[in-house]
Amino acid sequence: VQLQASGGGLVQAGGSLRLSCAASGSTFGVIADGWYRQAPGKQRELVAVLRRDGSTRYADSVKGRFTISRDNAKNTLYLQMNSLKPEDTAVYYCNAREDFIGLGEFDYWGQGTQVTVSS
């Protein structure tokens, strides 16, 4: 599975951005897709996860502001980010987790896209 993230940029506080992550290759075994972010000097953290059963999980800091979704026809994952805050500034990475039954799970990562929110 190869992942290509895009859509980052510079936006003022209160603004919106939509990130995209296009997947290529076989995604048959993928059980969940997600977005993570890493701010300078901090560890990478979960932003949102969308499981193949349709369930979602969000970080408390983005609940009510961010929405994760997927277009299966385009094999593309999205993250709609509204009401952005300066503390949302980070490099955002898309992720796909594949379950190799009997062998465990493996994470694929996109290359990251920078989101900068100015105050």
C-alpha positions as CSV (number, residue, x, y, z in Angstrom):
1,V,0.0,0.0,0.0
2,Q,1.3,3.4,-1.0
3,L,-0.1,6.6,0.5
4,Q,0.1,10.1,-0.9
5,A,-1.0,12.9,1.4
6,S,-1.9,16.4,0.2
7,G,-3.9,19.5,1.1
8,G,-1.8,21.1,3.8
9,G,-1.0,24.8,3.8
10,L,-1.1,28.0,5.7
11,V,-4.4,29.2,7.1
12,Q,-5.5,31.8,9.7
13,A,-7.1,30.7,13.0
14,G,-10.7,29.9,12.5
15,G,-10.2,28.8,8.9
16,S,-10.6,25.4,7.3
17,L,-8.5,22.9,5.3
18,R,-9.2,19.5,3.8
19,L,-6.4,17.0,3.7
20,S,-6.5,14.1,1.2
21,C,-4.7,10.8,1.2
22,A,-4.7,8.8,-2.0
23,A,-4.0,5.1,-1.6
24,S,-2.6,2.8,-4.3
25,G,-1.8,-0.9,-4.3
26,S,-3.9,-3.6,-2.7
27,T,-5.9,-2.3,0.2
28,F,-7.9,-5.5,0.7
29,G,-6.4,-6.3,4.1
30,V,-6.6,-2.8,5.5
31,I,-8.7,-2.6,8.6
32,A,-8.4,1.1,9.5
33,D,-7.3,4.4,8.1
34,G,-6.2,7.3,10.1
35,W,-4.6,10.7,10.4
36,Y,-1.8,11.5,12.9
37,R,0.1,14.6,13.5
38,Q,3.5,15.6,14.8
39,A,4.3,19.1,16.1
40,P,7.9,20.3,16.5
41,G,9.4,18.7,19.6
42,K,6.4,16.5,20.3
43,Q,5.5,12.9,19.7
44,R,3.3,11.8,16.8
45,E,-0.3,11.7,18.0
46,L,-3.5,10.2,16.8
47,V,-5.9,12.7,15.3
48,A,-8.7,10.5,13.9
49,V,-9.3,6.9,12.8
50,L,-11.9,5.5,10.5
51,R,-12.3,1.7,10.8
52,R,-13.6,-0.4,7.9
53,D,-16.7,-1.1,9.9
54,G,-17.5,2.6,9.8
55,S,-16.7,3.5,13.4
56,T,-14.5,6.5,14.1
57,R,-12.4,7.8,16.9
58,Y,-11.1,11.3,17.4
59,A,-8.6,13.0,19.7
60,D,-10.4,15.0,22.3
61,S,-8.7,18.1,21.0
62,V,-10.3,17.9,17.6
63,K,-13.7,16.5,18.4
64,G,-16.5,18.6,16.9
65,R,-14.0,20.4,14.6
66,F,-12.4,17.7,12.4
67,T,-14.2,15.0,10.3
68,I,-12.6,11.9,8.8
69,S,-14.1,10.3,5.8
70,R,-13.3,8.0,2.9
71,D,-14.3,7.8,-0.8
72,N,-14.0,4.2,-1.6
73,A,-14.5,4.7,-5.3
74,K,-11.4,7.0,-5.3
75,N,-9.6,5.0,-2.6
76,T,-9.0,8.3,-0.9
77,L,-9.1,9.3,2.8
78,Y,-10.0,12.8,3.8
79,L,-9.7,15.0,6.9
80,Q,-11.9,18.0,7.0
81,M,-10.5,20.5,9.5
82,N,-12.7,23.4,10.6
83,S,-12.2,26.1,13.2
84,L,-8.5,25.6,13.1
85,K,-6.4,26.8,16.0
86,P,-2.7,27.6,16.2
87,E,-2.2,24.5,18.3
88,D,-3.3,22.4,15.3
89,T,0.0,23.4,13.6
90,A,1.9,20.2,12.7
91,V,2.9,17.8,10.0
92,Y,-0.1,15.6,9.3
93,Y,0.4,12.0,8.3
94,C,-2.1,9.5,6.9
95,N,-2.0,5.9,7.9
96,A,-3.4,2.6,6.8
97,R,-3.3,-0.4,9.1
98,E,-3.3,-3.8,7.4
99,D,-4.1,-7.1,9.2
100,F,-2.0,-10.0,8.0
101,I,-4.1,-12.6,9.6
102,G,-2.0,-14.8,11.8
103,L,1.0,-12.6,11.4
104,G,-0.1,-9.4,13.0
105,E,-0.8,-5.8,11.9
106,F,1.4,-3.5,9.8
107,D,1.2,0.3,9.5
108,Y,1.7,2.2,6.2
109,W,2.4,5.9,6.3
110,G,2.1,8.7,3.8
111,Q,4.9,11.3,3.5
112,G,3.3,14.0,5.6
113,T,1.8,17.4,4.8
114,Q,2.4,20.6,6.7
115,V,-0.5,22.4,8.3
116,T,0.3,25.9,9.7
117,V,-2.3,27.9,11.5
118,S,-1.5,31.5,12.2
119,S,-3.0,33.5,15.1
